[in-house]
Amino acid sequence: MSGQKFQRSCVTLAANRTNHEVCHLGQRPRVKSERGRVMDRKGVQNLSDGRVDVPAADGLVKMISPAPRAEWVAIMRSDPYALESQSPEWADAMCDAHPLRDASRLYVTAGGRTLVLPMLRRPLAVGFFTAEQSNPPACGLGGLLAAGGVQAGEVNAVLEDLAKRRVVVQSVSPGPLEVDAWRDAHHPRALVHPHHVHLLDLQGGWDEVWTQRFTKNSRRGVRTAERKGVTVERGTGGELVPEFYALMERAVLRWARQQHEPAWLARRRLHRRDPREKFEAIGRRLGDRFQVWVARVDGRPAAACLVARGVNAHDFRGAMDERLKHYRATDLIQARAIQDACEARCRYYYLGESGTGTLGQFKERFGARRIVSPEFRFERLPVTRVERGIKTAVKKIIGFQD
């Protein structure tokens, strides 16, 4: 592609009652101003100063935003590394529960491949600006979708497109299954933040995962829970969300005490980040693909986790009752959810971000391996630095302990 100029022209059309921005990354149209002068259409930018420094097969020739749903669903089904948090139904659920709007982008490459970048637009806390993120914090992972999986050259081309947009903040947090393509990608203007996540390979099925990947400690924990009479129920479509959320609220208050955080502030942060309505919306939108697992001791909820299951499984929230931890209910519920994913022929079980502490060690007991996944951010204003400064100041004031 070196030496060839790609410029884009944008028009707006109505399709299925939804406004779509369509950009043809070819010759820019020229229009006459009111004074009769020939000028470029306002708001149109060059793509990387007219160049895309990627192989010709990965060059972008067209973009549509928001991504048409039929194409989005088709690409989702053809990508073996897709997670449900990249689905259009998930995006709808996030918009139901948060002040977000669909800003997804569909690209067509010069080689004829179609890519979809799930993206949500949200207002920024630092001012009257918006951010477009794939996906926003606490809204699951995003990243590119493509038939057979995305390639590094395609990632670079999309990063070039994002870098030239006049959006204050843009970010892409890809899943661990795409990490190789994203790890090889780069852009000089991008801020790259590493995230420590955990992924379990389900190849070989449940018997192999149980005998070869679970540690002895985890298998012992499962047997202990069974011997002590712990029961497990799986609900779909959000039917057990109230029990899960009650556990989550108690867990948040426990963490607040440990971190010297005021209870009122902990509740407020939870209800803003993870309102109960969000999980209810996920249940409505995903239906049977959304599972709530609850483990009980003598009828009392002892542990719970949420799993979005498609071609791969995504375990994205969990909570437990600390008073009942000696029953090892968390071991049993984790094992049952993983077994269910194996029986559904999922290829991978993603256990989410873990940091570098004890949470990661817990996940590794079930055979998950730690992966460092990059997040790419483009900022026209130093939003990240300002937000971190505010959070640091608040933590110092309240004596917060990480």
C-alpha positions as CSV (number, residue, x, y, z in Angstrom):
1,M,0.0,0.0,0.0
2,S,3.0,2.3,0.4
3,G,2.8,5.2,-2.0
4,Q,-0.9,5.0,-2.6
5,K,-3.1,7.7,-1.1
6,F,-6.3,6.8,0.5
7,Q,-8.7,9.6,1.4
8,R,-12.2,9.2,2.6
9,S,-15.5,10.8,1.9
10,C,-18.4,10.6,4.2
11,V,-22.1,10.8,3.6
12,T,-25.1,10.0,5.9
13,L,-27.9,7.7,4.8
14,A,-30.9,6.2,6.5
15,A,-31.0,2.5,6.7
16,N,-33.6,0.6,8.7
17,R,-34.4,3.8,10.5
18,T,-30.8,4.1,11.7
19,N,-28.4,6.8,10.6
20,H,-25.2,5.3,9.2
21,E,-22.0,7.1,8.4
22,V,-20.5,5.6,5.3
23,C,-16.9,6.4,4.4
24,H,-15.5,5.3,1.1
25,L,-11.7,5.4,1.5
26,G,-11.1,6.5,-2.1
27,Q,-11.0,9.8,-3.9
28,R,-12.5,12.6,-1.8
29,P,-15.4,14.4,-3.5
30,R,-15.2,18.2,-4.1
31,V,-18.1,20.5,-3.6
32,K,-18.8,24.1,-4.2
33,S,-19.1,26.5,-1.3
34,E,-21.8,29.2,-1.1
35,R,-19.3,31.6,-2.7
36,G,-18.7,29.3,-5.6
37,R,-15.2,28.2,-4.6
38,V,-14.3,24.5,-4.9
39,M,-13.4,23.1,-1.5
40,D,-13.1,19.8,0.4
41,R,-16.2,18.6,2.2
42,K,-16.1,19.9,5.8
43,G,-15.0,17.4,8.5
44,V,-13.4,14.9,6.1
45,Q,-9.9,13.9,7.1
46,N,-7.1,12.1,5.3
47,L,-6.4,8.5,6.5
48,S,-2.9,8.6,7.9
49,D,-1.9,11.6,5.8
50,G,-3.0,9.8,2.7
51,R,-1.1,6.6,3.5
52,V,-1.8,3.3,5.2
53,D,1.4,1.6,6.1
54,V,0.1,-2.0,5.9
55,P,0.1,-4.7,3.2
56,A,-2.2,-4.0,0.3
57,A,-4.5,-6.8,1.3
58,D,-5.2,-5.1,4.6
59,G,-5.9,-1.6,3.3
60,L,-9.3,-0.2,4.2
61,V,-11.7,1.0,1.4
62,K,-15.0,1.5,3.2
63,M,-16.4,2.2,6.7
64,I,-20.0,2.2,8.0
65,S,-21.0,3.4,11.4
66,P,-23.0,2.1,13.3
67,A,-22.3,-1.3,11.9
68,P,-25.3,-2.9,10.2
69,R,-26.7,-5.5,12.5
70,A,-27.0,-8.3,9.9
71,E,-23.4,-8.1,8.9
72,W,-22.3,-7.7,12.5
73,V,-24.1,-10.9,13.5
74,A,-22.7,-12.8,10.5
75,I,-19.1,-11.8,11.3
76,M,-19.6,-12.6,15.0
77,R,-20.7,-16.1,14.1
78,S,-17.7,-16.6,11.7
79,D,-15.0,-15.5,14.2
80,P,-13.8,-18.5,16.3
81,Y,-12.3,-16.1,18.9
82,A,-15.4,-14.0,19.5
83,L,-16.8,-13.2,23.0
84,E,-20.4,-12.3,23.7
85,S,-19.3,-8.9,24.9
86,Q,-18.5,-8.2,21.3
87,S,-22.1,-9.0,20.2
88,P,-24.7,-6.4,19.1
89,E,-27.1,-7.8,21.8
90,W,-24.4,-7.0,24.5
91,A,-24.0,-3.5,23.1
92,D,-27.8,-3.0,23.3
93,A,-27.8,-4.2,27.0
94,M,-25.0,-1.7,27.9
95,C,-27.0,1.1,26.2
96,D,-30.1,0.0,28.2
97,A,-28.3,0.4,31.5
98,H,-25.8,3.2,30.9
99,P,-25.9,6.6,29.1
100,L,-24.2,5.0,26.0
101,R,-24.8,4.9,22.3
102,D,-23.8,2.4,19.6
103,A,-20.7,3.7,17.7
104,S,-19.7,0.4,16.2
105,R,-17.7,0.5,12.9
106,L,-17.8,-1.9,10.0
107,Y,-14.8,-1.9,7.7
108,V,-14.2,-3.4,4.3
109,T,-10.6,-4.1,3.3
110,A,-9.1,-3.9,-0.2
111,G,-8.9,-7.7,-0.2
112,G,-12.7,-7.9,0.4
113,R,-12.6,-8.9,4.0
114,T,-15.2,-7.4,6.4
115,L,-14.2,-6.3,9.9
116,V,-16.4,-5.1,12.8
117,L,-15.3,-3.0,15.7
118,P,-17.8,-2.9,18.5
119,M,-17.7,0.6,20.0
120,L,-19.8,2.5,22.5
121,R,-20.0,6.3,22.9
122,R,-20.1,7.7,26.5
123,P,-19.8,11.2,28.1
124,L,-16.6,11.9,29.9
125,A,-16.6,12.8,33.6
126,V,-14.0,15.5,33.1
127,G,-16.0,17.8,30.8
128,F,-18.4,18.2,28.0
129,F,-16.7,15.6,25.7
130,T,-17.4,12.1,24.7
131,A,-15.3,9.0,24.4
132,E,-15.7,6.1,22.0
133,Q,-14.5,2.8,23.4
134,S,-14.4,-0.8,22.6
135,N,-15.6,-1.3,25.2
136,P,-16.0,1.3,28.1
137,P,-14.9,0.3,31.6
138,A,-17.0,-2.4,33.2
139,C,-18.7,-3.1,29.9
140,G,-16.7,-6.1,28.8
141,L,-14.0,-6.6,26.2
142,G,-14.2,-5.3,22.6
143,G,-11.8,-5.6,19.8
144,L,-12.1,-6.4,16.1
145,L,-14.2,-9.3,14.7
146,A,-13.4,-11.0,11.4
147,A,-14.1,-14.3,9.7
148,G,-11.5,-16.7,10.9
149,G,-10.0,-14.1,13.3
150,V,-8.4,-10.7,12.8
151,Q,-4.9,-10.3,11.4
152,A,-2.2,-7.9,12.6
153,G,-2.2,-5.9,9.4
154,E,-5.9,-5.3,9.7
155,V,-5.4,-4.1,13.3
156,N,-2.8,-1.6,12.1
157,A,-5.1,-0.3,9.5
158,V,-7.9,0.3,11.9
159,L,-5.6,2.0,14.4
160,E,-4.6,4.4,11.6
161,D,-8.2,5.1,11.0
162,L,-9.0,5.8,14.7
163,A,-5.9,8.0,15.1
164,K,-7.1,10.4,12.5
165,R,-10.6,10.9,14.0
166,R,-11.5,14.1,15.9
167,V,-12.7,12.2,19.0
168,V,-11.3,13.3,22.4
169,V,-10.8,9.8,23.6
170,Q,-10.9,6.4,21.8
171,S,-9.8,3.1,23.2
172,V,-9.8,-0.6,22.2
173,S,-9.5,-3.4,24.7
174,P,-9.3,-6.6,22.7
175,G,-9.9,-10.0,24.1
176,P,-7.1,-12.5,25.0
177,L,-8.0,-14.7,22.0
178,E,-6.9,-11.9,19.7
179,V,-3.8,-11.0,21.7
180,D,-1.2,-12.1,19.1
181,A,-2.6,-9.8,16.4
182,W,-2.9,-6.9,18.8
183,R,0.5,-7.5,20.4
184,D,2.2,-7.1,17.0
185,A,0.2,-4.0,16.2
186,H,1.5,-0.5,16.9
187,H,0.8,3.2,16.3
188,P,3.1,6.1,17.3
189,R,0.2,8.1,18.7
190,A,-1.3,5.3,20.7
191,L,-1.0,4.9,24.5
192,V,-0.7,1.3,25.3
193,H,-1.7,0.0,28.7
194,P,-1.1,-3.7,29.6
195,H,-3.9,-5.7,31.3
196,H,-3.3,-9.0,33.1
197,V,-6.1,-11.5,32.2
198,H,-6.6,-15.2,32.5
199,L,-7.7,-17.7,29.9
200,L,-8.5,-21.4,30.1
201,D,-8.0,-23.6,27.0
202,L,-10.8,-26.2,26.9
203,Q,-9.2,-28.4,24.2
204,G,-9.6,-32.1,25.0
205,G,-12.9,-31.7,26.8
206,W,-14.0,-31.8,30.4
207,D,-12.1,-35.0,31.4
208,E,-8.8,-33.6,30.3
209,V,-9.5,-30.2,31.9
210,W,-10.4,-31.8,35.2
211,T,-7.6,-34.3,35.4
212,Q,-4.7,-32.4,33.6
213,R,-5.4,-28.7,34.2
214,F,-7.2,-28.4,37.5
215,T,-4.7,-28.5,40.4
216,K,-5.1,-31.1,43.2
217,N,-6.2,-28.3,45.5
218,S,-9.0,-27.3,43.2
219,R,-10.2,-30.9,42.8
220,R,-10.0,-31.4,46.5
221,G,-12.1,-28.2,47.0
222,V,-14.8,-29.5,44.6
223,R,-15.0,-32.8,46.5
224,T,-15.1,-31.0,49.8
225,A,-18.0,-28.8,48.6
226,E,-19.9,-31.8,47.4
227,R,-19.3,-33.7,50.6
228,K,-20.6,-30.8,52.7
229,G,-23.8,-30.7,50.7
230,V,-23.2,-27.5,48.6
231,T,-25.8,-27.4,45.8
232,V,-25.4,-25.5,42.5
233,E,-28.2,-24.0,40.3
234,R,-27.8,-22.5,36.8
235,G,-30.3,-19.9,35.7
236,T,-30.5,-18.5,32.2
237,G,-31.8,-15.1,31.0
238,G,-31.2,-13.4,34.3
239,E,-33.6,-15.3,36.4
240,L,-31.1,-15.6,39.3
241,V,-29.8,-12.0,39.1
242,P,-31.3,-10.9,42.4
243,E,-29.5,-13.5,44.4
244,F,-26.2,-12.8,42.6
245,Y,-26.6,-9.0,43.1
246,A,-27.3,-9.4,46.8
247,L,-24.0,-11.3,47.2
248,M,-22.2,-8.7,45.1
249,E,-23.5,-5.9,47.4
250,R,-22.3,-7.7,50.5
251,A,-18.9,-8.4,48.9
252,V,-18.4,-4.8,47.9
253,L,-19.1,-3.7,51.5
254,R,-16.5,-6.2,52.7
255,W,-13.9,-5.0,50.3
256,A,-14.7,-1.4,51.3
257,R,-13.9,-2.2,55.0
258,Q,-10.7,-3.8,54.0
259,Q,-9.7,-0.8,51.9
260,H,-10.8,1.9,54.3
261,E,-13.4,3.1,51.9
262,P,-16.7,4.6,53.2
263,A,-19.6,2.3,52.7
264,W,-21.7,5.0,51.0
265,L,-19.0,5.6,48.4
266,A,-18.6,1.8,47.8
267,R,-22.3,1.5,47.2
268,R,-22.4,4.5,44.9
269,R,-19.5,3.2,42.8
270,L,-21.1,-0.2,42.5
271,H,-24.5,1.1,41.5
272,R,-22.8,3.4,38.9
273,R,-20.4,0.8,37.5
274,D,-22.5,-2.3,37.8
275,P,-26.2,-1.4,38.4
276,R,-28.5,-4.4,38.8
277,E,-30.4,-3.1,35.7
278,K,-27.3,-3.9,33.6
279,F,-27.4,-7.6,34.4
280,E,-31.1,-7.7,33.9
281,A,-30.6,-6.1,30.5
282,I,-28.0,-8.6,29.6
283,G,-30.4,-11.4,30.5
284,R,-33.2,-9.8,28.3
285,R,-30.9,-9.3,25.4
286,L,-28.8,-12.5,25.4
287,G,-31.4,-14.9,26.7
288,D,-30.0,-18.4,27.1
289,R,-26.5,-17.2,26.3
290,F,-26.4,-15.5,29.7
291,Q,-26.0,-17.8,32.7
292,V,-26.2,-17.0,36.4
293,W,-24.6,-19.7,38.6
294,V,-25.5,-19.8,42.3
295,A,-24.0,-22.2,44.9
296,R,-26.0,-22.6,48.1
297,V,-25.3,-23.9,51.6
298,D,-28.5,-25.0,53.4
299,G,-30.4,-22.8,51.0
300,R,-28.3,-19.7,51.6
301,P,-26.4,-18.3,48.6
302,A,-22.7,-18.9,49.2
303,A,-21.2,-18.0,45.8
304,A,-22.3,-16.9,42.4
305,C,-20.8,-16.1,39.0
306,L,-22.0,-14.7,35.7
307,V,-21.1,-16.4,32.4
308,A,-21.9,-15.2,28.8
309,R,-21.6,-18.2,26.6
310,G,-21.3,-18.3,22.9
311,V,-18.6,-19.9,20.8
312,N,-16.4,-19.2,23.8
313,A,-17.4,-18.7,27.4
314,H,-16.8,-15.4,29.3
315,D,-16.9,-15.6,33.1
316,F,-17.2,-11.8,33.8
317,R,-18.5,-11.4,37.4
318,G,-18.3,-13.3,40.7
319,A,-19.1,-12.9,44.3
320,M,-19.1,-15.0,47.5
321,D,-20.2,-14.9,51.1
322,E,-16.9,-14.8,53.1
323,R,-18.6,-16.4,56.1
324,L,-19.2,-19.6,54.2
325,K,-15.9,-19.8,52.4
326,H,-14.9,-23.0,54.3
327,Y,-17.5,-24.9,52.3
328,R,-15.4,-24.3,49.2
329,A,-18.5,-23.3,47.2
330,T,-16.4,-21.1,44.8
331,D,-14.4,-24.2,43.8
332,L,-17.6,-26.1,43.0
333,I,-19.4,-23.3,41.1
334,Q,-16.3,-22.6,39.0
335,A,-15.9,-26.3,38.2
336,R,-19.6,-26.6,37.2
337,A,-19.5,-23.6,34.9
338,I,-16.3,-24.8,33.2
339,Q,-17.8,-28.3,32.8
340,D,-20.9,-26.8,31.2
341,A,-18.7,-24.8,28.7
342,C,-16.9,-27.9,27.8
343,E,-20.1,-29.8,27.2
344,A,-21.3,-26.9,25.0
345,R,-18.1,-27.4,23.0
346,C,-16.7,-23.9,23.8
347,R,-13.1,-23.6,22.8
348,Y,-12.0,-21.2,25.5
349,Y,-13.2,-20.1,28.9
350,Y,-12.2,-16.5,29.7
351,L,-12.0,-15.6,33.4
352,G,-11.4,-11.9,33.0
353,E,-8.9,-9.4,34.3
354,S,-7.0,-10.4,37.4
355,G,-4.2,-8.1,38.1
356,T,-1.1,-9.7,39.6
357,G,-2.5,-10.7,43.1
358,T,-4.4,-13.6,44.7
359,L,-7.3,-13.4,42.3
360,G,-5.0,-14.5,39.5
361,Q,-3.6,-17.3,41.6
362,F,-7.2,-18.6,42.2
363,K,-7.9,-18.7,38.5
364,E,-4.6,-20.5,37.8
365,R,-5.7,-23.3,40.1
366,F,-8.3,-24.2,37.4
367,G,-5.8,-24.3,34.6
368,A,-6.1,-20.8,33.4
369,R,-2.9,-19.1,32.1
370,R,-2.0,-15.5,32.6
371,I,-1.9,-13.3,29.4
372,V,-0.8,-9.7,29.1
373,S,-3.4,-8.1,26.8
374,P,-2.7,-4.5,25.4
375,E,-5.3,-1.7,25.5
376,F,-4.8,1.0,22.8
377,R,-5.9,4.6,23.6
378,F,-5.9,7.7,21.5
379,E,-6.4,11.0,23.4
380,R,-6.6,14.5,22.0
381,L,-6.7,15.8,25.6
382,P,-4.8,14.3,28.6
383,V,-8.0,12.7,29.9
384,T,-6.3,9.6,31.4
385,R,-3.8,11.6,33.3
386,V,-6.5,13.9,34.7
387,E,-8.8,11.0,35.7
388,R,-6.0,9.2,37.4
389,G,-5.0,12.3,39.3
390,I,-8.5,12.8,40.6
391,K,-8.7,9.2,41.7
392,T,-5.4,9.3,43.4
393,A,-6.4,12.5,45.3
394,V,-9.7,11.0,46.4
395,K,-7.9,7.8,47.7
396,K,-5.4,9.9,49.7
397,I,-8.2,11.9,51.3
398,I,-10.2,8.9,52.4
399,G,-7.2,6.8,53.2
400,F,-8.0,4.2,50.6
401,Q,-5.7,1.1,50.6
402,D,-5.3,-0.9,47.3
